[in-house]
Amino acid sequence: MDIGTTVEKNQHIDQAMACLINGVRNRVKQCLASPDPDEREWILQDLDHLKLSYQTLGQRIHHHIADTTRRLNIRVPIYHLPNELLIKIFALTLIPNRDDPRHYMNCLIGLSLVSKDWNGIIRETPSFWAQISSTYSDTENRAAVLRSKECRLWVYYDDDDFHGRDEEERVFLDLASREAYRWQSAEFGLDSDHTVSLLRRFVSLSAPSLETLKIDCTEPEEEELGIEGSIDIFSGGTDRLRHVDLCNFPIFWNSRLLSRLETLKISISDWPHGYSTPSTKEITDILRRCPELHAFEIAYHGEEDIHVIGGTTSETEAVCLPHLSSFTLDLDNAEAFSRIISSVRIPACKEFDLKCDGPMHNILSNEASHLTAALLSVIQSAQQITLTLGRSTLALSSGLGIDIYLCHNSPWEDLAWLIEQSTKPISWPPIHIIVNCDDSLPFPHVMDLLRKMPSITNLILEGNSDQYITLLSYPTLNNGIYEWVLPNLRRLSLRYCPGNTLQLLIDLAGNRQQGANMNRGDDVQLGLPIKLEEVHAGKGWGEVPFSGPFYTALRELKGDDWDQNMIDQ
């Protein structure tokens, strides 16, 4: 039984078939000489079922090409080839050609055109999605998945004449166009207005099935994206599109499209010249037109600040997103950050990731801003909130606590303001502290913050500093007795713990310590907190837990063969 298919005529078919046969023959010979006996046995067993040699198969392909006016008819007897062997042939053929993108593309085009069976295997086999490498410039080779349900297509070329490219590129793009109707996921990289027209073409062709779209306009230059205004690539409609991810792409926001989106991600670092920078009003308008959103993320780090347009949003004017469960906002402009977060109401959101590099405390404490109320209200419903101010991260987790990361360049005024809010009647979760104890850490600032937060239940100290213990206790005027700074501390973790600090904690189990380790000339006492239940110590982020309550753990350690070598491990 001969299984054949009719394909469009092009001058590369004969060459591609020759590459196919030669590649298969050579690679099979290499595998037969492989030292792996299992691989040799597997190939030999399947080769026994072949009625034709690979060389004869190549001759049959060559002789059965019937030259007509516009089409080629290729008939190949492959009924005796099991699918498993076909997949192996594809792998053996394409692997040695990966370093030669054009040869690789020709081989794959030829494979897909041999028969319907071969085409189907390329298209349907998840473990072997056919990847075509195409070179449009000398700077970088990009890959596209063709004849599958996913497409990753990067188009970078130096020739601005879209129609002046060589035959090979046109063959590739024509094949992609014919297969676009089956794409459920598409990812495009582009850098010119010619590519935008190609993108519009692909989106239109894939509209019946496309569910996920990603566009990456990396490092656009002024003379390349030379289209004034925004770019509408959805004029043909995309009824099934639910997830959009855009990078540096000035898209036209079609209200019909937005109303059905479930996931929207916008990242901006190099905004194309000639396009206006997005404003806070435009961003909130986008959210207003996306009532079905489940996840939203915007990150803006462009050279120009995001425009703050519009007055403070009142409670009645705020955008309500009832289905949103994940909200990420990453901006440089503190005022824009405040305006956006105070303009949304997200009652069901479980994950917040809020980042701002600008100074926040003046805006946060401004009574005219709704940001304070917005932040405090979402804490009650969210399961995880990460608030990054400068390089300090506050991870607010409902029921678990607020993780505050402190380092030498933390915005102390912002943190102090937040700490003050935590002492107000509004219910905040327990506060957890992560302190990077390096030599540049301003310990007085940290001490002041810790004293304002007596409810801290979780403390993590990292960094190789002998001043660990100064953050845990402070001397009183009563005969050198040291009092515990954090009376409600439940869990203490030490990362990169110095040996003398660990030994100090062990000795403190007996509530006695020589003054040398406490920088005092006399004996001191430290009233360890009764509520402390767990201590972790170890090198790096992989902590070694001390099992059992604090006192039990330390007493067990004093009797065990515990030394610094175990910590270093």
C-alpha positions in Angstrom: 0.0 0.0 0.0 1.4 3.3 -1.0 0.5 6.4 1.0 0.9 9.6 -0.9 0.1 13.2 -0.6 0.1 16.2 -3.0 2.2 19.2 -2.0 2.9 22.6 -3.5 5.8 22.7 -5.9 9.1 24.3 -4.7 12.7 23.8 -5.7 13.8 22.5 -2.3 11.8 19.3 -2.1 14.3 17.2 -4.0 17.2 18.6 -2.0 15.3 18.1 1.3 14.5 14.4 0.4 18.2 13.8 -0.3 19.2 15.3 3.0 16.6 13.2 4.7 17.9 9.9 3.3 21.5 10.7 3.7 21.0 11.9 7.2 19.0 8.8 8.2 21.5 6.4 6.7 24.5 8.1 8.3 23.0 8.4 11.7 21.7 4.8 11.7 25.3 3.7 10.9 26.6 5.7 13.9 23.9 4.3 16.2 24.7 0.7 15.1 28.3 1.4 16.0 27.2 2.8 19.4 28.7 1.2 22.5 25.2 1.1 24.0 24.0 -2.5 23.4 20.4 -1.7 24.2 20.3 1.0 21.6 22.0 -1.2 19.0 19.6 -4.1 19.6 16.5 -1.8 19.4 17.6 -0.4 16.0 18.5 -3.7 14.6 15.2 -5.2 15.5 13.3 -2.5 13.7 15.6 -2.6 10.7 14.7 -6.2 10.2 11.1 -5.2 9.5 12.1 -2.9 6.6 11.5 -4.1 3.1 13.5 -1.4 1.5 16.9 -0.1 2.4 17.2 3.6 3.1 19.1 4.0 -0.1 16.3 2.4 -2.1 13.8 4.5 -0.3 15.7 7.6 -1.4 15.6 6.4 -5.0 11.9 5.7 -4.9 11.3 9.2 -3.5 13.4 10.8 -6.3 11.8 8.7 -9.1 8.2 9.3 -8.0 8.3 13.0 -8.1 6.0 13.8 -11.0 6.6 17.2 -12.5 3.4 19.0 -13.3 2.7 22.6 -14.1 2.2 23.8 -10.6 2.3 20.8 -8.2 4.4 17.9 -7.2 3.0 14.4 -6.4 5.2 12.4 -4.0 4.3 8.7 -3.3 6.3 6.8 -0.7 5.6 3.2 0.5 5.9 3.6 4.3 3.2 1.1 5.6 5.9 -1.1 6.9 7.5 1.6 9.1 6.1 1.6 12.7 5.4 5.0 14.2 8.1 4.4 16.9 10.7 4.0 14.2 9.5 7.0 12.3 10.0 9.1 15.4 13.5 7.7 15.8 14.2 8.5 12.2 13.1 12.1 12.7 15.3 12.5 15.7 18.4 10.9 14.0 17.9 13.1 11.0 17.4 16.4 12.7 19.8 16.3 15.6 23.1 16.5 13.5 21.6 19.5 11.6 20.7 21.7 14.5 23.9 23.8 14.0 22.9 24.5 10.4 19.5 26.2 10.7 18.8 26.4 6.9 19.7 22.7 6.4 17.6 21.8 9.5 14.6 23.7 8.1 14.9 22.0 4.7 15.0 18.5 6.3 11.9 19.2 8.4 10.0 20.6 5.5 10.8 17.5 3.5 9.8 15.2 6.4 6.4 16.9 6.8 5.7 16.7 3.0 6.5 13.0 2.5 3.1 11.6 3.5 0.1 12.3 5.7 1.4 9.8 8.3 4.7 11.5 8.6 3.0 14.9 8.8 0.6 13.7 11.4 3.4 12.4 13.6 5.3 15.7 13.5 2.1 17.5 14.3 0.6 15.3 17.0 3.5 13.8 18.9 4.0 15.9 22.1 7.5 14.6 22.7 8.6 15.6 19.2 7.2 18.9 18.2 9.0 19.9 15.1 11.3 22.9 15.6 12.3 24.8 12.5 15.3 27.1 13.0 15.3 30.0 10.5 18.0 32.7 10.1 16.8 36.1 9.2 19.9 38.0 10.4 23.4 37.1 11.6 22.8 38.3 15.1 20.8 35.4 16.5 19.0 32.3 15.4 15.5 31.8 16.6 13.2 28.8 16.6 9.6 28.3 15.6 7.4 25.4 16.4 5.5 24.6 13.2 2.7 22.0 12.5 1.7 21.7 16.2 -0.7 23.4 18.5 2.0 25.8 19.6 4.0 28.4 17.7 7.1 30.2 18.8 8.2 32.5 15.9 10.9 35.1 16.2 11.4 37.2 13.0 14.6 39.3 12.9 16.0 40.4 9.6 18.1 43.2 8.1 16.3 43.5 4.8 13.5 46.0 5.1 12.0 44.8 1.8 9.6 42.2 3.1 9.0 40.8 -0.4 12.6 40.8 -1.4 13.7 37.9 0.9 14.9 34.7 -0.6 12.8 31.7 -1.7 13.6 29.7 1.4 12.2 32.3 3.8 9.0 32.7 1.8 8.5 28.9 1.7 8.9 28.8 5.5 6.4 31.7 6.1 3.9 30.2 3.6 4.0 26.9 5.5 3.5 28.7 8.8 0.5 30.6 7.4 -1.1 27.4 6.2 -0.7 25.8 9.7 -1.7 28.9 11.7 -5.3 27.8 12.0 -4.4 25.0 14.4 -2.4 27.2 16.8 -3.7 27.4 20.4 -0.7 29.2 21.7 1.5 31.7 19.8 4.6 33.6 20.8 6.1 36.2 18.5 9.2 38.3 18.6 9.4 41.3 16.3 11.4 44.4 15.6 10.0 46.2 12.6 6.7 47.5 11.1 7.1 44.8 8.4 7.0 42.2 11.2 3.9 43.9 12.6 2.1 43.3 9.4 3.2 39.7 9.4 2.1 39.4 13.1 -1.4 40.8 12.1 -1.5 38.2 9.4 -0.7 35.3 11.7 -3.1 36.5 14.5 -5.9 36.8 11.9 -5.2 33.3 10.5 -5.0 31.7 14.0 -8.0 33.5 15.4 -10.3 30.5 15.3 -8.2 28.5 17.8 -5.8 31.0 19.5 -6.1 31.0 23.3 -2.7 32.3 24.4 -0.7 35.1 22.8 2.7 36.5 23.7 4.4 39.4 21.9 8.0 40.4 22.7 9.2 43.6 21.1 12.8 43.5 22.5 14.9 46.7 22.3 12.8 48.4 19.6 14.5 51.2 17.7 13.0 54.5 16.6 13.3 53.9 12.9 11.9 50.4 13.1 8.5 50.6 14.8 7.6 53.6 12.8 3.8 53.4 13.0 2.2 56.3 14.7 -0.4 55.5 17.3 -1.1 52.1 18.7 -1.1 48.9 16.8 -4.4 47.0 16.3 -3.6 43.4 15.5 -7.0 42.0 16.5 -9.1 43.6 13.8 -10.1 40.1 12.7 -11.4 39.1 16.1 -10.1 36.4 18.4 -13.1 34.7 20.0 -11.1 32.2 22.0 -8.2 34.4 23.2 -8.0 34.4 27.0 -4.3 35.0 27.9 -2.1 37.9 26.7 1.5 38.6 27.5 3.0 41.8 26.0 6.6 43.1 26.3 7.3 46.6 25.0 4.4 46.4 22.6 2.1 49.4 22.1 -1.1 47.5 21.5 -4.5 48.9 20.6 -6.9 47.8 23.4 -10.0 46.5 21.7 -12.8 46.5 24.3 -14.4 43.4 22.8 -11.1 41.6 23.3 -10.5 42.8 26.8 -14.0 41.8 28.1 -13.0 38.1 27.7 -9.4 38.1 28.9 -8.6 36.0 32.0 -4.8 36.7 32.2 -3.1 40.0 31.2 0.6 40.7 31.6 2.3 43.9 30.5 6.0 44.5 30.9 7.8 47.7 29.7 11.5 48.4 29.8 12.3 49.9 26.4 9.2 51.6 25.2 9.3 52.2 21.4 10.0 55.8 20.4 7.0 57.6 18.8 4.5 56.1 21.2 3.1 57.9 24.2 4.0 56.5 27.6 1.0 54.8 29.3 -0.8 56.7 32.0 -2.4 55.6 35.2 -5.7 56.4 33.7 -5.1 54.1 30.7 -4.0 51.3 33.0 -7.1 51.6 35.2 -9.3 51.9 32.1 -7.8 48.6 30.9 -8.7 47.0 34.2 -12.2 48.4 34.1 -12.8 46.8 30.7 -11.5 43.3 31.9 -14.2 42.1 34.3 -13.3 38.5 33.8 -9.6 38.9 34.7 -8.1 36.2 37.0 -4.5 37.5 37.0 -3.1 40.9 36.1 0.6 42.0 36.1 2.2 45.2 34.9 5.9 46.1 35.3 7.1 49.5 34.0 10.8 50.5 34.2 11.1 52.8 31.2 13.3 55.9 30.9 10.3 58.2 31.1 8.0 58.1 34.2 4.6 56.7 33.8 2.1 59.6 33.5 -0.1 60.2 36.5 -3.4 61.4 35.1 -6.7 61.9 36.9 -7.6 62.8 40.5 -7.8 60.5 43.5 -10.3 57.7 42.9 -13.2 57.6 45.3 -14.7 54.5 46.7 -17.6 54.6 44.2 -15.3 55.2 41.2 -12.9 52.4 42.1 -12.5 49.5 39.6 -13.9 46.3 41.1 -12.4 43.0 39.9 -14.4 40.3 41.5 -12.6 37.3 39.9 -9.0 38.6 40.2 -6.9 36.2 42.4 -3.4 37.5 41.5 -2.3 41.1 41.2 1.2 42.3 40.4 2.3 45.9 40.2 5.9 46.9 39.7 6.6 50.6 39.1 9.4 53.1 39.6 7.0 56.0 40.2 5.7 56.0 43.7 2.8 58.4 42.9 1.7 56.3 40.0 2.0 53.2 42.2 -0.2 54.8 44.8 -2.8 56.0 42.3 -3.3 52.6 40.7 -3.4 50.5 43.8 -5.9 52.9 45.4 -8.1 52.8 42.3 -8.9 49.1 42.4 -11.0 46.9 44.7 -10.1 43.2 44.6 -12.2 41.4 47.2 -11.2 37.9 46.2 -7.5 38.4 45.5 -5.2 35.9 47.2 -1.8 36.9 45.9 -0.4 40.5 45.8 3.0 41.4 44.6 3.6 45.1 45.0 6.9 46.7 44.1 8.0 50.3 44.0 11.5 51.7 43.9 10.5 55.3 44.8 10.2 56.8 48.3 6.8 55.8 49.7 6.3 57.1 53.2 5.2 60.6 52.3 2.5 59.1 49.9 1.6 56.4 52.3 0.9 58.8 55.1 -1.0 61.2 52.9 -4.6 61.3 54.2 -5.8 62.2 50.8 -4.6 58.9 49.4 -6.6 55.7 49.5 -3.6 53.5 49.4 -3.4 53.0 53.1 -7.0 51.8 53.3 -6.5 49.7 50.2 -3.4 48.0 51.6 -4.9 47.3 55.0 -8.1 46.0 53.5 -6.6 43.5 51.2 -4.5 42.1 54.0 -7.6 40.6 55.5 -8.5 38.5 52.5 -5.1 37.8 50.8 -3.2 34.7 51.5 0.1 36.2 50.3 1.2 39.8 49.8 4.7 40.9 48.9 5.4 44.6 49.2 8.8 45.7 48.0 9.9 49.3 48.9 13.3 50.0 47.4 15.3 46.9 48.2 13.2 45.9 51.3 10.6 43.3 50.8 7.6 42.9 53.1 5.8 39.7 52.4 2.4 39.9 54.0 0.7 36.5 54.5 -2.7 36.4 56.1 -2.7 34.1 59.1 1.0 33.4 58.8 2.5 36.8 59.2 4.3 39.7 57.6 7.9 39.0 56.4 10.1 42.1 56.4 13.5 41.9 54.8 16.0 44.4 56.3 19.3 45.3 54.8 21.8 48.1 55.0 20.0 50.3 52.4 16.4 49.7 53.6 14.0 52.7 53.4 13.8 53.1 57.2 11.2 55.9 57.1 8.9 53.9 55.0 9.3 50.9 57.3 8.9 52.9 60.4 5.6 54.3 59.0 4.3 50.7 58.3 5.3 49.6 61.8 3.4 52.5 63.3 0.3 51.3 61.3 0.7 47.9 62.8 0.2 49.2 66.3 -3.2 50.8 65.4 -6.5 49.1 66.0 -6.5 47.7 62.5 -5.8 44.0 62.7 -2.5 43.0 61.1 -1.1 39.5 60.9 1.9 38.6 63.0 5.2 40.2 61.8 8.2 38.1 60.8 11.6 39.7 60.4 14.5 38.7 58.1 17.7 40.7 59.0 20.8 40.6 56.8 23.4 41.1 59.5 26.4 42.3 57.5 28.9 44.9 58.7 27.1 47.8 57.0 23.8 47.1 58.7 22.7 50.1 60.8 22.0 48.1 63.9 20.5 51.1 65.8 17.8 51.4 63.1 17.0 47.7 63.3 16.9 47.8 67.1 14.4 50.7 67.0 12.2 48.8 64.6 12.3 45.6 66.6 11.4 47.5 69.8 8.3 48.9 68.1 7.2 45.4 67.2 6.9 43.4 70.4 4.4 41.0 68.7 7.1 39.6 66.4 6.8 35.8 66.4 9.4 34.8 63.7 12.9 36.1 63.4 15.5 35.1 60.8 19.0 36.4 61.1 21.4 35.9 58.1 24.9 37.0 57.5 28.2 36.3 59.3 28.1 39.0 62.0 29.0 38.8 65.7 26.3 41.3 66.4 23.5 38.7 66.1 23.0 38.7 69.9 22.7 42.4 70.1 19.4 42.2 68.1 18.0 39.7 70.5 18.6 41.3 73.9 19.7 44.6 75.4 21.2 45.5 78.9 19.0 46.9 81.6 20.1 49.0 84.6 19.5 46.0 86.9 23.0 44.5 87.6 23.7 43.8 83.9 20.7 41.7 83.4 19.9 41.4 79.7 16.2 41.5 78.7 14.8 39.8 75.6 13.8 42.3 73.0 11.1 40.1 71.5 9.0 38.6 74.3 6.6 36.9 71.9 9.2 35.3 69.7 8.3 31.7 68.7 10.7 30.7 66.0 14.4 31.8 65.6 16.4 30.9 62.4 20.1 31.6 62.0 21.6 31.6 58.5 25.4 31.6 58.1 25.5 31.5 61.9 28.9 32.3 63.3 30.3 29.6 65.6 30.7 31.8 68.6 27.0 33.0 68.3 25.7 29.5 68.2 27.9 28.6 71.2 26.6 31.6 73.0 23.0 30.5 72.5 23.9 27.0 73.8 25.5 28.5 76.9 22.5 30.7 77.4 20.4 27.6 78.0 21.8 27.7 81.5 21.1 31.5 81.7 24.8 32.2 82.4 27.5 33.6 80.1 30.9 35.0 80.6 31.1 38.7 79.9 33.7 38.4 77.1 31.1 37.2 74.6 28.7 40.0 75.6 31.3 42.7 75.4 31.0 43.3 79.2 33.5 42.9 81.9 31.3 41.0 84.3 28.9 38.1 84.3 25.6 38.7 82.8 22.2 37.0 82.7 19.8 36.7 79.8 16.1 36.0 80.5 15.3 33.8 77.5 11.7 33.9 76.4 9.6 31.1 77.7 7.5 31.0 74.6 10.4 30.3 72.2 9.6 26.9 70.7 12.0 26.3 67.8 15.5 27.2 66.8 17.0 26.6 63.3 20.7 27.0 62.6 22.8 26.1 59.6 24.8 27.3 56.7 23.0 29.2 53.9 19.4 28.8 53.2 19.4 25.1 54.0 18.8 25.2 57.7 19.4 22.4 60.2 16.4 22.4 62.6 16.9 21.7 66.3 14.0 19.4 67.0 11.8 20.0 70.0 11.3 23.1 72.1 14.1 25.6 72.6 15.3 24.5 76.0 15.1 20.8 75.1 17.1 21.4 71.9 19.9 23.3 73.5 20.2 20.9 76.4 20.4 18.0 73.9 23.0 19.8 72.0 25.2 20.3 75.0 25.3 16.6 75.5 25.7 15.6 71.8 28.8 15.7 69.6 27.8 18.9 67.9 30.6 21.1 66.5 31.2 23.8 64.0 32.0 21.2 61.3 28.4 20.0 61.3 27.2 23.6 60.9 29.6 24.1 57.9 28.1 21.1 56.2 
